[in-house]
Amino acid sequence: MSLTTSAEAPLPVGQVSRLIGGWIDRLGAVWVEGQITQLSRRPGAGVVFLTLRDPSQDVSVSVTCYRQVFDAVADVVSEGARVVVHAKPEWYAPRGQLSLRAAEIRPVGIGELLARLEQLKRTLAAEGLFAAERKRPLPFLPQLVGLVCGRASAAERDVLEVARRRWPAVRFEVRNVAVQGVHAVPQVVRAVRELDELERVDVIVVARGGGSVEDLLPFSDEQLVRAVAECRTPVVSAIGHEPDSPLLDLVADLRAATPTDAAKKVVPDVREELERVRALRDRALRCVRGLLEREERGLAYALARPVMEQPQRMVEERGAQVEALLARSRRVLGHLLDRADSELAHTRARVVALSPAATLERGYAVLQRPDGAVVRSPDEVAEGGELRARVAAGEFTVRRVDGGGVGSRP
């Protein structure tokens, strides 16, 4: 149907929108193949909204369907999956928006995009880039934090505000980069390497405020993942929200659920630390007081003992014991000396009785040759030989004379 219009007789927007809707309503249903890049299922809503994209043509179209249609394939279909949809074009007149009303959805596979990411993930994991032993601990209190994020983004604002609220003295070295599109990967890689080369940077935070699977593709790029793996400085990944999981999360030293969560994990809360210090100080004070009280009780118990109340008593008792032992030792020693003296007197009497001197006292004499040998036979003395005669009062020299007699010589 042709319309006649002019600058003087234009058609209202509403009429044009209704005419377009009428033309589109006359179109039949078609089978469409594409990749799901956005998926919205609101709790309690009867309609599901999704976006189908043609990666080769970079063309997207909105699709709506009733919840029961999507629930039939919800277990095997998610963002990034490639599907075939049987849908009829619809025109939403109030907004002038074209969409497809899906009557059937058939999954084709996990999708080319997710398949490539899964293959890259397995390759990097086999190289050990995601190993837990490679993770480095974050410093307790970083003096300078490197931040890679979009310019004037909510992620930058969240990280800076939360970190400075928790620790006002913290400083940031910010690198604003593109966080999606063809320039995102080289800019993020360059920013990360620049911050890693700065000796004063203690930790690097890569932050983005979430988005679709397609928007987060730069943070699963192999070049970026390897650049982060080569960093000497600990790296924190704060990409998107809790459900988002790019490969950067796996290679980073720490994954934060959101940029706000990254600020909380990187920078300690000064109030919490002061409270912890106060708690530790109170605990130490209680321990010291408890120790002093315990020692005071022990000292009081020790002082209450009799030996401490009358310390001289122990000395007196020991003195009495010493005196008793001394008297006993004297008695024992006296008995021993008396017994030894008695034994010595008896022995002396026996020695005197058996001594040759006693025999000499009775008038006997002992003849000895000059060499001291006792003469027992006359044959032992030569004619004229001199001998020494020992008597009780002394000794004198005698000489043998002829006829076997013995003469004396003064």
VEXVEX-844860 format. One record per residue (C-alpha): residue number from 0; residue in three letters; y, x, z. Coordinates in nm, 4 decimals. Each point is the difference from the previous one (the first is absolute). Layout:
<nodes>
[node NUM, ALA, [Y, X, Z]] ...
</nodes>
This chain:
<nodes>
[node 0, MET, [0.0000, 0.0000, 0.0000]] [node 1, SER, [0.3267, 0.1489, -0.1082]] [node 2, LEU, [0.3200, -0.0458, 0.1935]] [node 3, THR, [0.3558, -0.0016, -0.1217]] [node 4, THR, [0.2355, 0.1799, 0.2327]] [node 5, SER, [0.3372, 0.1671, -0.0224]] [node 6, ALA, [0.2566, 0.1610, 0.2196]] [node 7, GLU, [0.1726, -0.3384, 0.0235]] [node 8, ALA, [-0.3301, -0.1876, 0.0663]] [node 9, PRO, [-0.2273, 0.2292, 0.2082]] [node 10, LEU, [-0.3098, -0.1125, 0.1834]] [node 11, PRO, [-0.0115, 0.0051, 0.3791]] [node 12, VAL, [-0.2243, 0.2636, 0.1619]] [node 13, GLY, [-0.2209, -0.2645, 0.1533]] [node 14, GLN, [-0.0661, -0.1609, -0.3381]] [node 15, VAL, [-0.0814, 0.3337, -0.1579]] [node 16, SER, [-0.2382, 0.0777, 0.2870]] [node 17, ARG, [-0.1685, -0.3392, -0.0399]] [node 18, LEU, [-0.0355, 0.0508, -0.3752]] [node 19, ILE, [-0.1613, 0.3423, 0.0540]] [node 20, GLY, [-0.2328, -0.1559, 0.2562]] [node 21, GLY, [-0.0994, -0.2653, -0.2496]] [node 22, TRP, [-0.0793, 0.2563, -0.2665]] [node 23, ILE, [-0.2080, 0.2063, 0.2480]] [node 24, ASP, [-0.1869, -0.3058, 0.1266]] [node 25, ARG, [-0.1323, -0.0553, -0.3512]] [node 26, LEU, [-0.1661, 0.3446, 0.0086]] [node 27, GLY, [-0.3676, 0.0106, 0.0863]] [node 28, ALA, [-0.1853, 0.2053, 0.2619]] [node 29, VAL, [-0.0818, 0.3635, -0.0815]] [node 30, TRP, [-0.2216, 0.2768, 0.1371]] [node 31, VAL, [0.2111, 0.2920, 0.1253]] [node 32, GLU, [-0.1158, 0.3450, 0.1114]] [node 33, GLY, [0.2096, 0.2165, 0.2291]] [node 34, GLN, [0.0238, 0.1968, 0.3201]] [node 35, ILE, [0.1075, -0.1593, 0.3292]] [node 36, THR, [0.2991, 0.1974, 0.1311]] [node 37, GLN, [0.1366, -0.2480, 0.2537]] [node 38, LEU, [-0.1916, -0.2548, 0.2043]] [node 39, SER, [0.1447, -0.2471, 0.2487]] [node 40, ARG, [-0.2151, -0.2303, 0.2096]] [node 41, ARG, [0.2029, -0.1638, 0.2718]] [node 42, PRO, [-0.1988, -0.1448, 0.2907]] [node 43, GLY, [-0.0251, -0.3774, -0.0302]] [node 44, ALA, [0.1495, -0.0084, -0.3514]] [node 45, GLY, [-0.1950, -0.1833, -0.2680]] [node 46, VAL, [0.1261, 0.2205, -0.2860]] [node 47, VAL, [-0.0643, 0.3718, -0.0624]] [node 48, PHE, [0.2521, 0.2123, -0.1909]] [node 49, LEU, [-0.0933, 0.3126, -0.1918]] [node 50, THR, [0.1322, 0.2198, -0.2808]] [node 51, LEU, [-0.2059, 0.1091, -0.2987]] [node 52, ARG, [0.1016, 0.3235, -0.1683]] [node 53, ASP, [-0.0961, 0.1584, -0.3279]] [node 54, PRO, [0.0086, 0.3780, 0.0720]] [node 55, SER, [-0.0008, 0.0897, -0.3700]] [node 56, GLN, [0.3023, -0.2178, -0.0853]] [node 57, ASP, [0.1750, 0.0159, 0.3403]] [node 58, VAL, [0.0306, -0.3811, -0.0058]] [node 59, SER, [-0.0495, -0.2279, 0.2991]] [node 60, VAL, [-0.0300, -0.3767, 0.0374]] [node 61, SER, [-0.0069, -0.2206, 0.3104]] [node 62, VAL, [-0.3111, -0.2063, 0.0697]] [node 63, THR, [-0.0543, -0.2811, 0.2470]] [node 64, CYS, [-0.3209, -0.1743, 0.0920]] [node 65, TYR, [-0.1316, -0.2355, 0.2619]] [node 66, ARG, [-0.1504, 0.1652, 0.3040]] [node 67, GLN, [-0.3507, -0.1248, -0.0702]] [node 68, VAL, [0.0139, 0.1658, -0.3423]] [node 69, PHE, [0.0846, 0.3384, 0.1512]] [node 70, ASP, [-0.2325, -0.0370, 0.3002]] [node 71, ALA, [-0.2934, -0.0101, -0.2398]] [node 72, VAL, [0.0622, 0.3669, -0.0863]] [node 73, ALA, [0.1972, 0.1160, 0.3050]] [node 74, ASP, [-0.2830, 0.2243, 0.1253]] [node 75, VAL, [-0.0057, 0.2121, -0.3172]] [node 76, VAL, [0.3612, -0.0181, -0.1201]] [node 77, SER, [0.2957, 0.1843, 0.1496]] [node 78, GLU, [0.3123, 0.1802, -0.1151]] [node 79, GLY, [-0.0810, 0.2458, -0.2768]] [node 80, ALA, [-0.3012, -0.1950, -0.1250]] [node 81, ARG, [-0.0290, -0.0887, -0.3675]] [node 82, VAL, [-0.0745, -0.3687, -0.0620]] [node 83, VAL, [-0.0274, -0.2582, -0.2744]] [node 84, VAL, [0.1925, -0.3214, 0.0691]] [node 85, HIS, [-0.0309, -0.3390, -0.1739]] [node 86, ALA, [0.3510, -0.1417, 0.0361]] [node 87, LYS, [0.2545, -0.2335, -0.1580]] [node 88, PRO, [0.3663, 0.1021, -0.0416]] [node 89, GLU, [0.2461, -0.1867, 0.2223]] [node 90, TRP, [0.3785, -0.0118, 0.0072]] [node 91, TYR, [0.1833, -0.0356, 0.3305]] [node 92, ALA, [0.3192, -0.1764, -0.1121]] [node 93, PRO, [0.2204, 0.0481, 0.3124]] [node 94, ARG, [-0.0268, 0.3796, -0.0302]] [node 95, GLY, [-0.0774, 0.0318, -0.3670]] [node 96, GLN, [-0.3129, 0.1978, 0.0817]] [node 97, LEU, [-0.3188, 0.0281, -0.2035]] [node 98, SER, [-0.3370, 0.0360, 0.1740]] [node 99, LEU, [-0.3669, -0.0674, -0.0548]] [node 100, ARG, [-0.1963, -0.2614, 0.1935]] [node 101, ALA, [-0.3506, 0.1471, 0.0438]] [node 102, ALA, [-0.2993, -0.2328, 0.0006]] [node 103, GLU, [-0.2621, 0.2781, 0.0195]] [node 104, ILE, [-0.0015, 0.3675, 0.0927]] [node 105, ARG, [-0.2765, 0.2365, -0.0957]] [node 106, PRO, [-0.0108, 0.3557, 0.1387]] [node 107, VAL, [-0.0519, 0.2757, -0.2579]] [node 108, GLY, [-0.0463, 0.2889, 0.2478]] [node 109, ILE, [0.1967, 0.1849, 0.2629]] [node 110, GLY, [0.2681, 0.0704, -0.2574]] [node 111, GLU, [0.0833, 0.3087, -0.1987]] [node 112, LEU, [0.2696, 0.1050, 0.2441]] [node 113, LEU, [-0.2148, -0.0170, 0.3121]] [node 114, ALA, [-0.2900, 0.1622, -0.1819]] [node 115, ARG, [0.2131, 0.3036, -0.0874]] [node 116, LEU, [0.1266, 0.0225, 0.3567]] [node 117, GLU, [-0.3516, -0.0265, 0.1393]] [node 118, GLN, [-0.1213, 0.2793, -0.2282]] [node 119, LEU, [0.2941, 0.2210, 0.0984]] [node 120, LYS, [-0.0657, -0.0764, 0.3665]] [node 121, ARG, [-0.3628, 0.1118, -0.0290]] [node 122, THR, [0.1002, 0.3187, -0.1844]] [node 123, LEU, [0.2609, 0.1004, 0.2576]] [node 124, ALA, [-0.2309, -0.0886, 0.2881]] [node 125, ALA, [-0.2706, 0.2242, -0.1464]] [node 126, GLU, [0.2517, 0.2864, 0.0002]] [node 127, GLY, [0.0591, -0.0545, 0.3720]] [node 128, LEU, [0.3648, -0.1060, -0.0281]] [node 129, PHE, [-0.0605, -0.2979, 0.2303]] [node 130, ALA, [-0.2082, 0.1882, 0.2585]] [node 131, ALA, [0.0937, -0.0630, 0.3631]] [node 132, GLU, [-0.0074, 0.3716, 0.0866]] [node 133, ARG, [0.2926, 0.0563, -0.2374]] [node 134, LYS, [0.2240, -0.2325, 0.2008]] [node 135, ARG, [0.2674, 0.1827, 0.2005]] [node 136, PRO, [0.1470, -0.1366, 0.3228]] [node 137, LEU, [0.3640, -0.1061, 0.0029]] [node 138, PRO, [0.2452, 0.1898, 0.2213]] [node 139, PHE, [0.0816, -0.1769, 0.3251]] [node 140, LEU, [0.3764, 0.0131, -0.0531]] [node 141, PRO, [0.1064, 0.0955, -0.3557]] [node 142, GLN, [0.3480, 0.1506, -0.0200]] [node 143, LEU, [0.0425, -0.0843, -0.3698]] [node 144, VAL, [-0.1896, -0.2740, -0.1869]] [node 145, GLY, [-0.0236, -0.0003, -0.3787]] [node 146, LEU, [0.0197, -0.3509, -0.1507]] [node 147, VAL, [-0.0903, -0.0892, -0.3600]] [node 148, CYS, [0.0964, -0.3581, -0.0901]] [node 149, GLY, [0.1926, -0.2206, -0.2401]] [node 150, ARG, [0.3774, 0.0107, -0.0032]] [node 151, ALA, [0.1595, -0.2508, 0.2410]] [node 152, SER, [-0.3441, -0.1550, 0.0545]] [node 153, ALA, [-0.1198, -0.2060, 0.2922]] [node 154, ALA, [-0.2610, 0.2700, 0.0676]] [node 155, GLU, [0.2725, 0.2633, 0.0457]] [node 156, ARG, [0.1992, -0.2273, 0.2269]] [node 157, ASP, [-0.3013, -0.0892, 0.2120]] [node 158, VAL, [-0.1087, 0.3615, 0.0489]] [node 159, LEU, [0.3482, 0.1318, 0.0837]] [node 160, GLU, [0.0988, -0.2841, 0.2322]] [node 161, VAL, [-0.3279, -0.0163, 0.1915]] [node 162, ALA, [-0.0281, 0.3787, 0.0346]] [node 163, ARG, [0.3585, 0.0450, 0.1224]] [node 164, ARG, [-0.0377, -0.2906, 0.2375]] [node 165, ARG, [-0.3081, 0.1629, 0.1490]] [node 166, TRP, [0.1394, 0.3566, 0.0087]] [node 167, PRO, [0.3743, 0.0237, -0.0781]] [node 168, ALA, [-0.0063, 0.3790, -0.0446]] [node 169, VAL, [-0.2491, -0.0037, -0.2886]] [node 170, ARG, [0.1302, 0.1260, -0.3367]] [node 171, PHE, [-0.1111, -0.0964, -0.3532]] [node 172, GLU, [-0.0077, 0.1755, -0.3355]] [node 173, VAL, [-0.0068, -0.2938, -0.2462]] [node 174, ARG, [-0.1065, 0.0182, -0.3646]] [node 175, ASN, [0.0720, -0.3184, -0.1973]] [node 176, VAL, [-0.2370, -0.0459, -0.2933]] [node 177, ALA, [-0.1319, -0.2674, -0.2303]] [node 178, VAL, [-0.2939, -0.1717, 0.1710]] [node 179, GLN, [-0.1328, -0.1856, -0.3047]] [node 180, GLY, [0.0028, 0.0424, -0.3733]] [node 181, VAL, [-0.0619, 0.2987, -0.2253]] [node 182, HIS, [0.2381, 0.2297, 0.1905]] [node 183, ALA, [-0.1456, -0.0663, 0.3438]] [node 184, VAL, [-0.2822, 0.2547, 0.0001]] [node 185, PRO, [0.1961, 0.3104, -0.1098]] [node 186, GLN, [0.2915, -0.0823, 0.2303]] [node 187, VAL, [-0.2201, -0.0610, 0.3047]] [node 188, VAL, [-0.2030, 0.3164, -0.0685]] [node 189, ARG, [0.3154, 0.2078, -0.0354]] [node 190, ALA, [0.1487, -0.1434, 0.3203]] [node 191, VAL, [-0.3172, 0.0638, 0.2002]] [node 192, ARG, [-0.0206, 0.3605, -0.1190]] [node 193, GLU, [0.3687, 0.0625, 0.0745]] [node 194, LEU, [-0.0383, -0.1264, 0.3548]] [node 195, ASP, [-0.3205, 0.1969, 0.0495]] [node 196, GLU, [0.1824, 0.3222, -0.0930]] [node 197, LEU, [0.2632, -0.0569, 0.2717]] [node 198, GLU, [-0.1154, 0.1858, 0.3111]] [node 199, ARG, [0.2056, -0.2200, 0.2329]] [node 200, VAL, [-0.1738, -0.3221, -0.1130]] [node 201, ASP, [-0.2744, -0.0845, 0.2523]] [node 202, VAL, [-0.1499, -0.3109, -0.1653]] [node 203, ILE, [0.0398, -0.1871, -0.3307]] [node 204, VAL, [-0.0024, -0.3798, -0.0288]] [node 205, VAL, [-0.0571, -0.1688, -0.3376]] [node 206, ALA, [0.1101, -0.3634, 0.0339]] [node 207, ARG, [0.0133, -0.3098, -0.2191]] [node 208, GLY, [0.0370, -0.3646, 0.0917]] [node 209, GLY, [-0.3136, -0.1406, -0.1604]] [node 210, GLY, [-0.0466, -0.1724, -0.3349]] [node 211, SER, [-0.2622, -0.1001, -0.2487]] [node 212, VAL, [-0.2941, 0.2139, -0.1022]] [node 213, GLU, [0.1885, 0.1017, -0.3116]] [node 214, ASP, [0.3101, 0.0948, 0.1996]] [node 215, LEU, [-0.2038, 0.2244, 0.2284]] [node 216, LEU, [-0.1787, 0.1844, -0.2813]] [node 217, PRO, [0.2230, 0.3116, 0.0256]] [node 218, PHE, [-0.1296, 0.0590, 0.3535]] [node 219, SER, [-0.3573, 0.0160, -0.1301]] [node 220, ASP, [0.0862, 0.2530, -0.2715]] [node 221, GLU, [-0.2205, 0.3097, -0.0017]] [node 222, GLN, [0.2962, 0.2359, -0.0304]] [node 223, LEU, [0.1646, -0.1418, 0.3120]] [node 224, VAL, [-0.3250, -0.0010, 0.1963]] [node 225, ARG, [-0.0631, 0.3672, -0.0783]] [node 226, ALA, [0.3599, 0.0936, 0.0823]] [node 227, VAL, [-0.0321, -0.1594, 0.3438]] [node 228, ALA, [-0.3360, 0.1728, 0.0552]] [node 229, GLU, [0.1661, 0.3376, -0.0660]] [node 230, CYS, [0.2823, -0.0552, 0.2520]] [node 231, ARG, [0.0238, 0.2273, 0.3029]] [node 232, THR, [0.2076, -0.2597, 0.1837]] [node 233, PRO, [-0.1744, -0.3101, 0.1439]] [node 234, VAL, [0.0542, -0.3051, -0.2221]] [node 235, VAL, [0.0160, -0.3646, 0.1116]] [node 236, SER, [-0.0690, -0.2761, -0.2510]] [node 237, ALA, [0.1944, -0.3242, 0.0596]] [node 238, ILE, [-0.0586, -0.1898, -0.3216]] [node 239, GLY, [0.0276, -0.3773, 0.0001]] [node 240, HIS, [-0.1534, -0.2200, 0.2632]] [node 241, GLU, [-0.3336, -0.0197, 0.1781]] [node 242, PRO, [-0.2105, -0.1258, -0.2988]] [node 243, ASP, [0.1426, 0.2636, -0.2390]] [node 244, SER, [-0.2147, 0.3134, -0.0252]] [node 245, PRO, [0.0993, 0.2501, -0.2725]] [node 246, LEU, [-0.1791, 0.3349, -0.0248]] [node 247, LEU, [0.2954, 0.1653, 0.1714]] [node 248, ASP, [-0.1161, -0.1642, 0.3255]] [node 249, LEU, [-0.3317, 0.1827, -0.0247]] [node 250, VAL, [0.1362, 0.3506, -0.0631]] [node 251, ALA, [0.2922, -0.0199, 0.2450]] [node 252, ASP, [-0.0407, 0.1455, 0.3490]] [node 253, LEU, [0.0890, -0.3404, 0.1485]] [node 254, ARG, [0.0171, -0.3510, -0.1452]] [node 255, ALA, [0.2587, -0.2421, 0.1316]] [node 256, ALA, [-0.0307, -0.3724, -0.0655]] [node 257, THR, [0.3726, -0.0390, -0.0756]] [node 258, PRO, [0.3115, 0.2201, -0.0103]] [node 259, THR, [0.0897, -0.1338, 0.3444]] [node 260, ASP, [-0.3411, 0.1006, 0.1284]] [node 261, ALA, [0.0509, 0.3466, -0.1502]] [node 262, ALA, [0.3228, 0.0455, 0.1965]] [node 263, LYS, [-0.1803, -0.0996, 0.3205]] [node 264, LYS, [-0.2856, 0.2431, -0.0615]] [node 265, VAL, [0.2186, 0.2946, -0.1031]] [node 266, VAL, [0.2734, -0.0228, 0.2652]] [node 267, PRO, [-0.0747, -0.0617, 0.3700]] [node 268, ASP, [0.1950, -0.2604, 0.1944]] [node 269, VAL, [0.2407, 0.1725, 0.2400]] [node 270, ARG, [-0.0218, -0.2903, 0.2431]] [node 271, GLU, [-0.3784, 0.0061, 0.0001]] [node 272, GLU, [-0.0017, 0.3776, 0.0481]] [node 273, LEU, [0.2477, -0.0234, 0.2885]] [node 274, GLU, [-0.2134, -0.2712, 0.1574]] [node 275, ARG, [-0.3091, 0.2185, -0.0485]] [node 276, VAL, [0.1815, 0.2942, 0.1616]] [node 277, ARG, [0.1036, -0.2204, 0.2921]] [node 278, ALA, [-0.3552, -0.1271, 0.0368]] [node 279, LEU, [-0.1393, 0.3547, -0.0048]] [node 280, ARG, [0.2640, 0.1131, 0.2492]] [node 281, ASP, [-0.0847, -0.2889, 0.2344]] [node 282, ARG, [-0.3683, 0.0780, -0.0374]] [node 283, ALA, [0.0608, 0.3669, 0.0785]] [node 284, LEU, [0.2117, -0.0977, 0.3011]] [node 285, ARG, [-0.2757, -0.2293, 0.1272]] [node 286, CYS, [-0.2565, 0.2761, -0.0452]] [node 287, VAL, [0.2138, 0.2532, 0.1885]] [node 288, ARG, [0.0693, -0.2474, 0.2795]] [node 289, GLY, [-0.3662, -0.0877, 0.0238]] [node 290, LEU, [-0.0904, 0.3689, 0.0170]] [node 291, LEU, [0.2595, 0.0636, 0.2721]] [node 292, GLU, [-0.1146, -0.3018, 0.2000]] [node 293, ARG, [-0.3617, 0.1086, -0.0269]] [node 294, GLU, [0.0854, 0.3533, 0.1098]] [node 295, GLU, [0.2123, -0.1341, 0.2884]] [node 296, ARG, [-0.2910, -0.2136, 0.1190]] [node 297, GLY, [-0.2300, 0.3016, -0.0222]] [node 298, LEU, [0.2486, 0.2137, 0.1923]] [node 299, ALA, [0.0414, -0.2672, 0.2683]] [node 300, TYR, [-0.3781, -0.0263, 0.0321]] [node 301, ALA, [-0.0282, 0.3775, 0.0298]] [node 302, LEU, [0.2777, 0.0187, 0.2602]] [node 303, ALA, [-0.1679, -0.2742, 0.2018]] [node 304, ARG, [-0.3156, 0.2080, 0.0473]] [node 305, PRO, [-0.0412, 0.1647, 0.3477]] [node 306, VAL, [-0.0053, 0.3474, -0.1447]] [node 307, MET, [0.3493, -0.0537, -0.1406]] [node 308, GLU, [0.1343, -0.1728, 0.3109]] [node 309, GLN, [-0.1252, 0.2832, 0.2279]] [node 310, PRO, [-0.0485, 0.3036, -0.2247]] [node 311, GLN, [-0.0331, 0.2361, 0.3030]] [node 312, ARG, [-0.3080, -0.1910, 0.1093]] [node 313, MET, [-0.2012, 0.1470, -0.2831]] [node 314, VAL, [0.1214, 0.3507, 0.0910]] [node 315, GLU, [-0.0900, -0.0572, 0.3651]] [node 316, GLU, [-0.3466, -0.1230, -0.0911]] [node 317, ARG, [-0.0544, 0.2986, -0.2239]] [node 318, GLY, [0.1381, 0.2307, 0.2713]] [node 319, ALA, [-0.2474, -0.1358, 0.2547]] [node 320, GLN, [-0.2806, 0.0486, -0.2506]] [node 321, VAL, [0.1116, 0.3577, -0.0645]] [node 322, GLU, [0.0139, 0.0770, 0.3743]] [node 323, ALA, [-0.3445, -0.1489, 0.0544]] [node 324, LEU, [-0.1405, 0.2029, -0.2883]] [node 325, LEU, [0.1738, 0.3135, 0.1319]] [node 326, ALA, [-0.1460, -0.0464, 0.3512]] [node 327, ARG, [-0.3410, -0.0671, -0.1445]] [node 328, SER, [0.0203, 0.3104, -0.2171]] [node 329, ARG, [0.1023, 0.2091, 0.3019]] [node 330, ARG, [-0.2943, -0.1279, 0.2030]] [node 331, VAL, [-0.2388, 0.0649, -0.2836]] [node 332, LEU, [0.1424, 0.3477, -0.0547]] [node 333, GLY, [-0.0236, 0.0749, 0.3759]] [node 334, HIS, [-0.3645, -0.1082, 0.0059]] [node 335, LEU, [-0.0702, 0.2132, -0.3040]] [node 336, LEU, [0.1697, 0.3051, 0.1548]] [node 337, ASP, [-0.1809, -0.0439, 0.3314]] [node 338, ARG, [-0.3332, -0.0309, -0.1761]] [node 339, ALA, [0.0742, 0.3053, -0.2151]] [node 340, ASP, [0.1103, 0.1981, 0.3070]] [node 341, SER, [-0.3211, -0.0908, 0.1833]] [node 342, GLU, [-0.2105, 0.0942, -0.3011]] [node 343, LEU, [0.1938, 0.3253, -0.0370]] [node 344, ALA, [-0.0572, 0.0897, 0.3702]] [node 345, HIS, [-0.3732, -0.0630, -0.0327]] [node 346, THR, [-0.0138, 0.2001, -0.3204]] [node 347, ARG, [0.1968, 0.2851, 0.1593]] [node 348, ALA, [-0.2352, 0.0078, 0.3003]] [node 349, ARG, [-0.2986, 0.0188, -0.2299]] [node 350, VAL, [0.1662, 0.2720, -0.2070]] [node 351, VAL, [0.0852, 0.2012, 0.3126]] [node 352, ALA, [-0.3525, -0.0403, 0.1324]] [node 353, LEU, [-0.1527, 0.1150, -0.3271]] [node 354, SER, [0.2610, 0.2669, -0.0787]] [node 355, PRO, [-0.1017, 0.3759, 0.0073]] [node 356, ALA, [0.3018, 0.0588, 0.2213]] [node 357, ALA, [-0.1750, -0.1909, 0.2771]] [node 358, THR, [-0.2933, 0.2357, -0.0353]] [node 359, LEU, [0.2340, 0.2983, 0.0192]] [node 360, GLU, [0.1496, -0.1473, 0.3195]] [node 361, ARG, [-0.3423, 0.0371, 0.1583]] [node 362, GLY, [0.0051, 0.3829, -0.0633]] [node 363, TYR, [-0.1434, 0.0272, -0.3451]] [node 364, ALA, [0.1509, 0.2090, -0.2874]] [node 365, VAL, [-0.0219, -0.0242, -0.3787]] [node 366, LEU, [-0.0362, 0.3172, -0.2105]] [node 367, GLN, [0.1521, -0.0007, -0.3464]] [node 368, ARG, [0.0044, 0.2608, -0.2729]] [node 369, PRO, [0.3337, 0.1044, -0.1476]] [node 370, ASP, [-0.0433, -0.2600, -0.2766]] [node 371, GLY, [-0.0233, -0.2760, 0.2687]] [node 372, ALA, [-0.3749, -0.0622, -0.0357]] [node 373, VAL, [-0.1817, -0.0707, 0.3300]] [node 374, VAL, [-0.2654, 0.2601, 0.0943]] [node 375, ARG, [-0.3315, -0.1633, 0.0737]] [node 376, SER, [-0.2332, 0.3046, -0.0191]] [node 377, PRO, [0.0369, 0.3727, 0.0945]] [node 378, ASP, [-0.1162, 0.0863, -0.3458]] [node 379, GLU, [0.3198, -0.1449, -0.1388]] [node 380, VAL, [0.2056, 0.2782, 0.1712]] [node 381, ALA, [-0.0215, 0.3653, -0.1149]] [node 382, GLU, [0.0007, 0.2951, 0.2332]] [node 383, GLY, [0.3514, 0.0582, 0.1247]] [node 384, GLY, [0.1248, -0.3217, -0.1624]] [node 385, GLU, [0.2898, -0.1784, 0.1581]] [node 386, LEU, [-0.0144, -0.3645, 0.0978]] [node 387, ARG, [0.2460, -0.2489, 0.1407]] [node 388, ALA, [-0.1025, -0.1689, 0.3244]] [node 389, ARG, [0.1584, -0.3424, 0.0724]] [node 390, VAL, [0.0001, -0.1216, 0.3598]] [node 391, ALA, [0.1685, -0.2971, 0.1704]] [node 392, ALA, [0.3176, 0.1947, 0.0904]] [node 393, GLY, [0.0359, 0.1933, -0.3309]] [node 394, GLU, [-0.1780, 0.2601, -0.2082]] [node 395, PHE, [-0.0619, 0.3742, -0.0167]] [node 396, THR, [-0.1782, 0.2571, -0.2223]] [node 397, VAL, [-0.3408, 0.1459, 0.0699]] [node 398, ARG, [-0.2068, 0.2597, -0.1795]] [node 399, ARG, [-0.3774, 0.0453, -0.0297]] [node 400, VAL, [-0.1269, 0.3301, 0.1591]] [node 401, ASP, [-0.3286, 0.1835, -0.0355]] [node 402, GLY, [-0.2967, -0.1535, 0.1624]] [node 403, GLY, [0.1075, -0.3446, -0.1108]] [node 404, GLY, [0.2668, -0.0367, 0.2669]] [node 405, VAL, [0.3501, -0.1271, -0.0491]] [node 406, GLY, [0.3067, 0.1705, 0.1338]] [node 407, SER, [0.3443, -0.1445, 0.0338]] [node 408, ARG, [0.3288, 0.1350, -0.1185]] [node 409, PRO, [0.3169, -0.1065, 0.1378]] 
</nodes>
